[in-house]
């Protein structure tokens, strides 16, 4: 477990002090946990899980699956809202604007596929 928390922290380029402040704990506690000298309590474990968007099982090395189902769902919902907004904008365009946009997108993607 100690390596997972440190790995996650370093992936985000965070110091122990910065992460500890966000989590409402102190740097010494986090240092002990990362060093294997202490174990996070349940509330801290949940806070770590939420902050890093990984499952508690991943932090505890009980799973290699980083993302929890809730995180995946939240991420998919965020993407869906963005896609819906783009479709809404597209639908407000005139047919000529839609055609121009389509050709523009094909050109920047180097796609020769024109429908």
C-alpha positions as CSV (number, residue, x, y, z in Angstrom):
1,X,0.0,0.0,0.0
2,X,2.8,2.4,0.8
3,X,4.0,2.4,-2.8
4,X,0.6,3.0,-4.3
5,X,0.0,6.1,-2.4
6,X,3.4,7.5,-3.2
7,X,3.1,6.5,-6.8
8,X,-0.3,8.2,-7.1
9,X,1.1,11.3,-5.3
10,X,4.1,11.5,-7.6
11,X,2.0,11.1,-10.7
12,X,0.3,14.3,-9.8
13,X,3.7,16.0,-8.9
14,X,2.4,16.6,-5.3
15,X,4.5,17.0,-2.2
16,X,3.5,15.1,0.9
17,X,2.7,18.4,2.5
18,X,0.4,19.5,-0.3
19,X,-1.5,16.2,-0.4
20,X,-1.7,16.1,3.4
21,X,-3.2,19.6,3.5
22,X,-5.8,18.7,0.9
23,X,-6.7,15.5,2.8
24,X,-6.9,17.4,6.2
25,X,-4.1,15.5,7.8
26,X,-0.4,16.3,8.3
27,X,2.7,15.6,6.4
28,X,4.1,13.4,9.2
29,X,1.1,11.1,9.0
30,X,1.4,10.8,5.3
31,X,5.1,10.2,5.5
32,X,4.6,7.4,8.0
33,X,1.9,5.8,5.8
34,X,4.1,6.0,2.7
35,X,7.0,4.6,4.6
36,X,4.9,1.6,5.8
37,X,5.1,2.7,9.5
38,X,1.4,3.5,9.7
39,X,-1.9,2.5,8.1
40,X,-4.5,5.1,7.0
41,X,-7.8,5.0,8.8
42,X,-11.0,4.4,6.8
43,X,-11.8,8.0,6.3
44,X,-8.3,8.9,5.0
45,X,-8.4,5.9,2.7
46,X,-11.7,7.1,1.3
47,X,-10.3,10.6,0.9
48,X,-7.3,9.2,-1.0
49,X,-9.5,7.1,-3.2
50,X,-11.7,10.1,-4.0
51,X,-8.8,12.5,-4.6
52,X,-6.9,10.1,-6.9
53,X,-10.1,8.7,-8.5
54,X,-9.1,5.1,-7.8
55,X,-10.7,2.4,-5.9
56,X,-9.8,1.8,-2.3
57,X,-8.9,-1.8,-3.4
58,X,-6.3,-0.3,-5.7
59,X,-4.7,1.8,-2.9
60,X,-4.7,-1.3,-0.6
61,X,-3.1,-3.4,-3.4
62,X,-6.1,-5.7,-3.5
63,X,-6.7,-4.9,-7.1
64,X,-4.7,-3.8,-10.2
65,X,-7.9,-2.0,-11.5
66,X,-7.2,1.7,-10.8
67,X,-10.7,3.1,-11.5
68,X,-13.7,2.4,-9.5
69,X,-17.1,1.9,-11.3
70,X,-18.2,5.2,-9.9
71,X,-15.2,7.0,-11.3
72,X,-15.8,5.4,-14.7
73,X,-19.4,6.4,-14.7
74,X,-18.7,10.0,-13.7
75,X,-16.1,10.3,-16.4
76,X,-18.5,8.8,-19.0
77,X,-21.2,11.2,-17.9
78,X,-18.9,14.2,-18.3
79,X,-18.0,13.1,-21.8
80,X,-21.6,12.5,-22.7
81,X,-22.5,16.1,-21.6
82,X,-19.7,17.5,-23.8
83,X,-20.9,15.4,-26.8
84,X,-24.5,16.4,-26.3
85,X,-23.4,20.1,-26.2
86,X,-21.4,19.7,-29.5
87,X,-24.4,18.0,-31.1
88,X,-26.7,20.8,-30.0
89,X,-24.3,23.4,-31.5
90,X,-24.1,21.4,-34.8
91,X,-27.9,21.1,-35.0
92,X,-28.2,24.9,-34.7
93,X,-26.0,25.4,-37.8
94,X,-27.4,25.8,-41.3
95,X,-26.8,22.9,-43.7
96,X,-24.1,24.9,-45.4
97,X,-22.3,25.5,-42.1
98,X,-22.6,21.8,-41.2
99,X,-21.0,20.9,-44.5
100,X,-18.2,23.4,-44.0
101,X,-17.6,22.1,-40.5
102,X,-17.5,18.6,-41.7
103,X,-15.0,19.4,-44.4
104,X,-12.9,21.4,-42.0
105,X,-12.8,18.5,-39.5
106,X,-11.8,16.1,-42.3
107,X,-9.0,18.4,-43.3
108,X,-7.5,18.8,-39.9
109,X,-7.8,15.0,-39.3
110,X,-6.3,14.2,-42.7
111,X,-9.3,12.1,-43.5
112,X,-10.2,11.5,-47.1
113,X,-13.5,9.9,-46.1
114,X,-16.2,12.3,-47.3
115,X,-19.8,11.3,-46.9
